[in-house]
Amino acid sequence: MLFRDGFVNLRDRALFGVCLYAGARINEACTTLKGDVISPRGVRPKLIIRSYNTKGGRDTREIEIHPILKAYLEAYTPTINARGKNLHLFPGRYGLNYIHASSADRILREALQRVGLEEGGFIEKLRLHR
């Protein structure tokens, strides 16, 4: 229900799909690079989360892309800034840098309100612990 009715655009479904289906923290999803998910041939079979974007900064992880996440990623096309240089999968405002976790939190809260769900700690619940 949240992915169908709560998130109003393809970017939001793809962003929170990375959290849900890859078990990524919101900051890991926000700072993901396009090349770590998408190749010239399309969506890669594995998503790469680089060590410098992880909470502990320890190891780079490769996570198999779930078929539903793959569909979200294939449907989504990142915006490109005026110079066409943004390397992030989820660009921030005006296509610059990456979307900040606080913006993603606001998007999630609005989506939860749309479908009538309470928000209490929901962003952490999107992570599937392996």
Number of C-alpha atoms within 10 A of each C-alpha: 9 16 18 10 12 21 21 15 12 16 20 20 22 27 23 27 24 27 24 21 20 25 20 24 21 22 18 21 28 26 24 25 21 18 15 18 19 17 11 7 6 11 19 17 16 17 22 21 22 18 14 13 18 18 10 8 10 11 12 12 13 14 14 15 20 17 11 12 22 22 15 21 25 14 12 18 13 16 18 16 15 10 8 10 11 20 18 23 28 27 24 18 13 11 19 19 18 21 21 17 16 11 13 19 14 11 16 20 18 17 20 20 13 14 15 11 15 10 13 9 8 14 17 14 12 19 19 13 9 5
